[in-house]
Amino acid sequence: MSITTEKKAELIREFGAGEADSGNACVQVAILTERIKNLTGHVKANKKDHDTRRSLMMLIGKRKRLLKYLREREIETYRELLKRLNLKR
């Protein structure tokens, strides 16, 4: 259900300014999106796993707050990130 270290490093390289730029809001949103995709598949397969469903909802809320932060601070970066991750507004 969790993402691998290699996948996380790949996302950091792709969305961050450097190899160690894991604190960037864009990187955090990309990592959360990958985790959400993984958990969504698990929740669909395991309908009664309410603990995982709650964890999924918390991740979605965290991603929503980070996207709100980006939208308020850097609107162009926000729009580009939505396109790259294929997310809706």
N, CA, C and O atoms as a GROMACS GRO file, in nm:
protein
  356
    1MET      N    1   0.082  -0.120   0.000
    1MET     CA    2   0.000   0.000   0.000
    1MET      C    3   0.086   0.126   0.000
    1MET      O    4   0.046   0.228  -0.056
    2SER      N    5   0.202   0.119   0.062
    2SER     CA    6   0.291   0.234   0.065
    2SER      C    7   0.372   0.239  -0.065
    2SER      O    8   0.379   0.141  -0.138
    3ILE      N    9   0.431   0.353  -0.092
    3ILE     CA   10   0.512   0.363  -0.213
    3ILE      C   11   0.657   0.327  -0.180
    3ILE      O   12   0.701   0.342  -0.066
    4THR      N   13   0.728   0.279  -0.280
    4THR     CA   14   0.866   0.236  -0.259
    4THR      C   15   0.959   0.356  -0.250
    4THR      O   16   0.923   0.467  -0.290
    5THR      N   17   1.076   0.332  -0.197
    5THR     CA   18   1.176   0.437  -0.184
    5THR      C   19   1.219   0.488  -0.321
    5THR      O   20   1.244   0.607  -0.340
    6GLU      N   21   1.229   0.395  -0.417
    6GLU     CA   22   1.269   0.433  -0.552
    6GLU      C   23   1.164   0.524  -0.617
    6GLU      O   24   1.199   0.622  -0.682
    7LYS      N   25   1.037   0.491  -0.598
    7LYS     CA   26   0.930   0.571  -0.655
    7LYS      C   27   0.928   0.710  -0.591
    7LYS      O   28   0.906   0.810  -0.659
    8LYS      N   29   0.950   0.715  -0.460
    8LYS     CA   30   0.952   0.843  -0.389
    8LYS      C   31   1.068   0.929  -0.440
    8LYS      O   32   1.051   1.049  -0.462
    9ALA      N   33   1.186   0.868  -0.458
    9ALA     CA   34   1.302   0.941  -0.509
    9ALA      C   35   1.275   0.991  -0.651
    9ALA      O   36   1.316   1.102  -0.686
   10GLU      N   37   1.208   0.912  -0.732
   10GLU     CA   38   1.174   0.952  -0.868
   10GLU      C   39   1.080   1.074  -0.867
   10GLU      O   40   1.097   1.167  -0.945
   11LEU      N   41   0.981   1.071  -0.779
   11LEU     CA   42   0.888   1.184  -0.768
   11LEU      C   43   0.959   1.310  -0.720
   11LEU      O   44   0.928   1.420  -0.765
   12ILE      N   45   1.054   1.295  -0.629
   12ILE     CA   46   1.130   1.410  -0.579
   12ILE      C   47   1.212   1.470  -0.691
   12ILE      O   48   1.218   1.592  -0.705
   13ARG      N   49   1.276   1.385  -0.772
   13ARG     CA   50   1.354   1.436  -0.886
   13ARG      C   51   1.265   1.505  -0.988
   13ARG      O   52   1.302   1.609  -1.043
   14GLU      N   53   1.148   1.448  -1.013
   14GLU     CA   54   1.059   1.501  -1.116
   14GLU      C   55   0.993   1.633  -1.076
   14GLU      O   56   0.983   1.724  -1.158
   15PHE      N   57   0.948   1.644  -0.951
   15PHE     CA   58   0.871   1.760  -0.909
   15PHE      C   59   0.949   1.859  -0.824
   15PHE      O   60   0.904   1.972  -0.803
   16GLY      N   61   1.065   1.820  -0.774
   16GLY     CA   62   1.143   1.908  -0.688
   16GLY      C   63   1.250   1.984  -0.763
   16GLY      O   64   1.270   1.965  -0.882
   17ALA      N   65   1.319   2.071  -0.691
   17ALA     CA   66   1.426   2.150  -0.750
   17ALA      C   67   1.558   2.073  -0.750
   17ALA      O   68   1.650   2.108  -0.824
   18GLY      N   69   1.568   1.968  -0.669
   18GLY     CA   70   1.690   1.889  -0.661
   18GLY      C   71   1.662   1.753  -0.602
   18GLY      O   72   1.547   1.713  -0.582
   19GLU      N   73   1.770   1.681  -0.573
   19GLU     CA   74   1.758   1.545  -0.519
   19GLU      C   75   1.702   1.543  -0.377
   19GLU      O   76   1.634   1.449  -0.338
   20ALA      N   77   1.732   1.646  -0.300
   20ALA     CA   78   1.692   1.647  -0.158
   20ALA      C   79   1.578   1.744  -0.131
   20ALA      O   80   1.557   1.784  -0.016
   21ASP      N   81   1.503   1.782  -0.233
   21ASP     CA   82   1.397   1.882  -0.218
   21ASP      C   83   1.263   1.815  -0.189
   21ASP      O   84   1.168   1.830  -0.266
   22SER      N   85   1.256   1.741  -0.080
   22SER     CA   86   1.133   1.668  -0.048
   22SER      C   87   1.032   1.753   0.028
   22SER      O   88   0.918   1.710   0.046
   23GLY      N   89   1.070   1.872   0.072
   23GLY     CA   90   0.979   1.957   0.147
   23GLY      C   91   0.896   2.049   0.061
   23GLY      O   92   0.803   2.113   0.110
   24ASN      N   93   0.928   2.056  -0.066
   24ASN     CA   94   0.854   2.140  -0.160
   24ASN      C   95   0.708   2.095  -0.164
   24ASN      O   96   0.680   1.975  -0.163
   25ALA      N   97   0.616   2.190  -0.169
   25ALA     CA   98   0.473   2.157  -0.170
   25ALA      C   99   0.436   2.073  -0.291
   25ALA      O  100   0.352   1.983  -0.281
   26CYS      N  101   0.498   2.100  -0.407
   26CYS     CA  102   0.469   2.022  -0.528
   26CYS      C  103   0.510   1.876  -0.510
   26CYS      O  104   0.439   1.785  -0.551
   27VAL      N  105   0.624   1.855  -0.449
   27VAL     CA  106   0.673   1.719  -0.424
   27VAL      C  107   0.580   1.648  -0.327
   27VAL      O  108   0.546   1.531  -0.347
   28GLN      N  109   0.540   1.717  -0.222
   28GLN     CA  110   0.451   1.656  -0.123
   28GLN      C  111   0.318   1.616  -0.186
   28GLN      O  112   0.265   1.509  -0.158
   29VAL      N  113   0.263   1.703  -0.273
   29VAL     CA  114   0.137   1.672  -0.340
   29VAL      C  115   0.155   1.551  -0.431
   29VAL      O  116   0.067   1.465  -0.437
   30ALA      N  117   0.267   1.543  -0.502
   30ALA     CA  118   0.292   1.430  -0.592
   30ALA      C  119   0.303   1.298  -0.514
   30ALA      O  120   0.248   1.197  -0.556
   31ILE      N  121   0.372   1.301  -0.402
   31ILE     CA  122   0.386   1.180  -0.320
   31ILE      C  123   0.251   1.140  -0.261
   31ILE      O  124   0.216   1.022  -0.260
   32LEU      N  125   0.176   1.237  -0.212
   32LEU     CA  126   0.043   1.207  -0.158
   32LEU      C  127  -0.049   1.150  -0.266
   32LEU      O  128  -0.126   1.059  -0.240
   33THR      N  129  -0.041   1.203  -0.388
   33THR     CA  130  -0.123   1.154  -0.497
   33THR      C  131  -0.092   1.009  -0.528
   33THR      O  132  -0.182   0.929  -0.552
   34GLU      N  133   0.035   0.974  -0.527
   34GLU     CA  134   0.075   0.835  -0.552
   34GLU      C  135   0.023   0.743  -0.441
   34GLU      O  136  -0.026   0.634  -0.469
   35ARG      N  137   0.034   0.786  -0.316
   35ARG     CA  138  -0.017   0.706  -0.204
   35ARG      C  139  -0.169   0.691  -0.212
   35ARG      O  140  -0.223   0.584  -0.183
   36ILE      N  141  -0.237   0.799  -0.252
   36ILE     CA  142  -0.383   0.795  -0.264
   36ILE      C  143  -0.424   0.696  -0.372
   36ILE      O  144  -0.521   0.621  -0.354
   37LYS      N  145  -0.352   0.694  -0.484
   37LYS     CA  146  -0.383   0.598  -0.591
   37LYS      C  147  -0.370   0.454  -0.541
   37LYS      O  148  -0.454   0.369  -0.570
   38ASN      N  149  -0.262   0.428  -0.465
   38ASN     CA  150  -0.241   0.293  -0.413
   38ASN      C  151  -0.351   0.254  -0.314
   38ASN      O  152  -0.404   0.143  -0.320
   39LEU      N  153  -0.385   0.344  -0.223
   39LEU     CA  154  -0.487   0.313  -0.122
   39LEU      C  155  -0.626   0.301  -0.183
   39LEU      O  156  -0.708   0.223  -0.134
   40THR      N  157  -0.654   0.377  -0.288
   40THR     CA  158  -0.785   0.370  -0.352
   40THR      C  159  -0.811   0.230  -0.406
   40THR      O  160  -0.921   0.176  -0.391
   41GLY      N  161  -0.711   0.172  -0.469
   41GLY     CA  162  -0.725   0.035  -0.518
   41GLY      C  163  -0.750  -0.064  -0.406
   41GLY      O  164  -0.831  -0.156  -0.419
   42HIS      N  165  -0.679  -0.046  -0.294
   42HIS     CA  166  -0.696  -0.135  -0.180
   42HIS      C  167  -0.836  -0.123  -0.121
   42HIS      O  168  -0.900  -0.223  -0.089
   43VAL      N  169  -0.884   0.001  -0.107
   43VAL     CA  170  -1.017   0.023  -0.047
   43VAL      C  171  -1.127  -0.033  -0.137
   43VAL      O  172  -1.227  -0.085  -0.088
   44LYS      N  173  -1.109  -0.024  -0.270
   44LYS     CA  174  -1.208  -0.080  -0.361
   44LYS      C  175  -1.215  -0.231  -0.348
   44LYS      O  176  -1.323  -0.290  -0.357
   45ALA      N  177  -1.099  -0.294  -0.327
   45ALA     CA  178  -1.096  -0.440  -0.315
   45ALA      C  179  -1.141  -0.488  -0.178
   45ALA      O  180  -1.194  -0.598  -0.166
   46ASN      N  181  -1.121  -0.407  -0.075
   46ASN     CA  182  -1.153  -0.446   0.063
   46ASN      C  183  -1.255  -0.348   0.120
   46ASN      O  184  -1.218  -0.253   0.189
   47LYS      N  185  -1.379  -0.371   0.091
   47LYS     CA  186  -1.486  -0.277   0.126
   47LYS      C  187  -1.501  -0.253   0.276
   47LYS      O  188  -1.543  -0.146   0.318
   48LYS      N  189  -1.466  -0.352   0.357
   48LYS     CA  190  -1.489  -0.339   0.501
   48LYS      C  191  -1.366  -0.290   0.578
   48LYS      O  192  -1.368  -0.290   0.702
   49ASP      N  193  -1.262  -0.250   0.509
   49ASP     CA  194  -1.141  -0.202   0.574
   49ASP      C  195  -1.157  -0.053   0.605
   49ASP      O  196  -1.109   0.033   0.531
   50HIS      N  197  -1.225  -0.025   0.714
   50HIS     CA  198  -1.258   0.113   0.749
   50HIS      C  199  -1.136   0.192   0.799
   50HIS      O  200  -1.132   0.314   0.785
   51ASP      N  201  -1.038   0.124   0.859
   51ASP     CA  202  -0.917   0.193   0.904
   51ASP      C  203  -0.841   0.252   0.785
   51ASP      O  204  -0.796   0.366   0.790
   52THR      N  205  -0.829   0.174   0.680
   52THR     CA  206  -0.761   0.223   0.561
   52THR      C  207  -0.841   0.332   0.493
   52THR      O  208  -0.785   0.428   0.440
   53ARG      N  209  -0.973   0.320   0.495
   53ARG     CA  210  -1.059   0.423   0.437
   53ARG      C  211  -1.039   0.556   0.511
   53ARG      O  212  -1.034   0.662   0.449
   54ARG      N  213  -1.027   0.550   0.642
   54ARG     CA  214  -1.004   0.671   0.721
   54ARG      C  215  -0.867   0.730   0.687
   54ARG      O  216  -0.854   0.852   0.672
   55SER      N  217  -0.766   0.645   0.676
   55SER     CA  218  -0.632   0.693   0.639
   55SER      C  219  -0.634   0.759   0.501
   55SER      O  220  -0.569   0.861   0.480
   56LEU      N  221  -0.709   0.699   0.410
   56LEU     CA  222  -0.722   0.756   0.275
   56LEU      C  223  -0.786   0.894   0.281
   56LEU      O  224  -0.741   0.986   0.213
   57MET      N  225  -0.890   0.908   0.360
   57MET     CA  226  -0.957   1.037   0.372
   57MET      C  227  -0.866   1.144   0.434
   57MET      O  228  -0.872   1.261   0.396
   58MET      N  229  -0.782   1.102   0.528
   58MET     CA  230  -0.688   1.197   0.588
   58MET      C  231  -0.583   1.241   0.487
   58MET      O  232  -0.546   1.359   0.484
   59LEU      N  233  -0.536   1.149   0.403
   59LEU     CA  234  -0.440   1.184   0.299
   59LEU      C  235  -0.502   1.279   0.197
   59LEU      O  236  -0.437   1.374   0.152
   60ILE      N  237  -0.627   1.255   0.161
   60ILE     CA  238  -0.696   1.342   0.067
   60ILE      C  239  -0.710   1.483   0.126
   60ILE      O  240  -0.692   1.582   0.055
   61GLY      N  241  -0.741   1.492   0.254
   61GLY     CA  242  -0.753   1.622   0.320
   61GLY      C  243  -0.620   1.695   0.325
   61GLY      O  244  -0.615   1.817   0.306
   62LYS      N  245  -0.513   1.622   0.350
   62LYS     CA  246  -0.381   1.684   0.355
   62LYS      C  247  -0.342   1.737   0.217
   62LYS      O  248  -0.291   1.848   0.205
   63ARG      N  249  -0.368   1.656   0.112
   63ARG     CA  250  -0.338   1.700  -0.024
   63ARG      C  251  -0.421   1.823  -0.060
   63ARG      O  252  -0.372   1.915  -0.126
   64LYS      N  253  -0.547   1.825  -0.017
   64LYS     CA  254  -0.634   1.938  -0.044
   64LYS      C  255  -0.580   2.066   0.020
   64LYS      O  256  -0.583   2.173  -0.041
   65ARG      N  257  -0.532   2.057   0.143
   65ARG     CA  258  -0.476   2.173   0.211
   65ARG      C  259  -0.348   2.222   0.143
   65ARG      O  260  -0.327   2.343   0.131
   66LEU      N  261  -0.263   2.129   0.098
   66LEU     CA  262  -0.141   2.169   0.029
   66LEU      C  263  -0.173   2.235  -0.105
   66LEU      O  264  -0.108   2.332  -0.143
   67LEU      N  265  -0.274   2.183  -0.176
   67LEU     CA  266  -0.314   2.244  -0.302
   67LEU      C  267  -0.373   2.384  -0.279
   67LEU      O  268  -0.351   2.474  -0.359
   68LYS      N  269  -0.446   2.401  -0.170
   68LYS     CA  270  -0.501   2.532  -0.137
   68LYS      C  271  -0.388   2.630  -0.109
   68LYS      O  272  -0.393   2.746  -0.152
   69TYR      N  273  -0.286   2.584  -0.038
   69TYR     CA  274  -0.169   2.668  -0.010
   69TYR      C  275  -0.102   2.712  -0.140
   69TYR      O  276  -0.070   2.829  -0.158
   70LEU      N  277  -0.083   2.615  -0.232
   70LEU     CA  278  -0.021   2.648  -0.360
   70LEU      C  279  -0.108   2.745  -0.441
   70LEU      O  280  -0.056   2.837  -0.504
   71ARG      N  281  -0.238   2.723  -0.440
   71ARG     CA  282  -0.328   2.808  -0.516
   71ARG      C  283  -0.322   2.953  -0.466
   71ARG      O  284  -0.327   3.047  -0.546
   72GLU      N  285  -0.310   2.971  -0.336
   72GLU     CA  286  -0.305   3.105  -0.278
   72GLU      C  287  -0.169   3.173  -0.300
   72GLU      O  288  -0.163   3.294  -0.317
   73ARG      N  289  -0.060   3.095  -0.300
   73ARG     CA  290   0.074   3.152  -0.307
   73ARG      C  291   0.128   3.162  -0.450
   73ARG      O  292   0.179   3.266  -0.491
   74GLU      N  293   0.115   3.052  -0.527
   74GLU     CA  294   0.176   3.043  -0.660
   74GLU      C  295   0.076   2.980  -0.756
   74GLU      O  296   0.075   2.859  -0.775
   75ILE      N  297  -0.009   3.062  -0.816
   75ILE     CA  298  -0.119   3.011  -0.898
   75ILE      C  299  -0.069   2.939  -1.023
   75ILE      O  300  -0.130   2.839  -1.064
   76GLU      N  301   0.038   2.985  -1.084
   76GLU     CA  302   0.090   2.921  -1.206
   76GLU      C  303   0.147   2.783  -1.174
   76GLU      O  304   0.126   2.687  -1.249
   77THR      N  305   0.219   2.772  -1.064
   77THR     CA  306   0.272   2.643  -1.022
   77THR      C  307   0.158   2.547  -0.990
   77THR      O  308   0.165   2.428  -1.023
   78TYR      N  309   0.055   2.598  -0.928
   78TYR     CA  310  -0.064   2.519  -0.895
   78TYR      C  311  -0.128   2.463  -1.022
   78TYR      O  312  -0.159   2.344  -1.029
   79ARG      N  313  -0.148   2.548  -1.122
   79ARG     CA  314  -0.211   2.504  -1.247
   79ARG      C  315  -0.125   2.401  -1.320
   79ARG      O  316  -0.176   2.302  -1.372
   80GLU      N  317   0.006   2.424  -1.322
   80GLU     CA  318   0.096   2.330  -1.388
   80GLU      C  319   0.095   2.195  -1.317
   80GLU      O  320   0.096   2.090  -1.382
   81LEU      N  321   0.094   2.198  -1.184
   81LEU     CA  322   0.093   2.074  -1.106
   81LEU      C  323  -0.035   1.995  -1.131
   81LEU      O  324  -0.030   1.872  -1.143
   82LEU      N  325  -0.149   2.062  -1.139
   82LEU     CA  326  -0.274   1.993  -1.167
   82LEU      C  327  -0.270   1.924  -1.302
   82LEU      O  328  -0.319   1.812  -1.316
   83LYS      N  329  -0.210   1.989  -1.402
   83LYS     CA  330  -0.199   1.928  -1.534
   83LYS      C  331  -0.106   1.808  -1.531
   83LYS      O  332  -0.137   1.703  -1.588
   84ARG      N  333   0.008   1.822  -1.465
   84ARG     CA  334   0.107   1.714  -1.463
   84ARG      C  335   0.057   1.591  -1.387
   84ARG      O  336   0.090   1.478  -1.423
   85LEU      N  337  -0.021   1.613  -1.282
   85LEU     CA  338  -0.073   1.501  -1.203
   85LEU      C  339  -0.210   1.454  -1.249
   85LEU      O  340  -0.263   1.356  -1.198
   86ASN      N  341  -0.267   1.526  -1.347
   86ASN     CA  342  -0.398   1.491  -1.401
   86ASN      C  343  -0.505   1.495  -1.291
   86ASN      O  344  -0.583   1.402  -1.275
   87LEU      N  345  -0.506   1.607  -1.216
   87LEU     CA  346  -0.603   1.626  -1.109
   87LEU      C  347  -0.707   1.728  -1.152
   87LEU      O  348  -0.679   1.815  -1.235
   88LYS      N  349  -0.824   1.718  -1.096
   88LYS     CA  350  -0.929   1.817  -1.120
   88LYS      C  351  -0.917   1.927  -1.018
   88LYS      O  352  -0.852   1.910  -0.914
   89ARG      N  353  -0.979   2.041  -1.046
   89ARG     CA  354  -0.975   2.152  -0.952
   89ARG      C  355  -1.055   2.122  -0.831
   89ARG      O  356  -1.064   2.205  -0.740
   0.00000   0.00000   0.00000
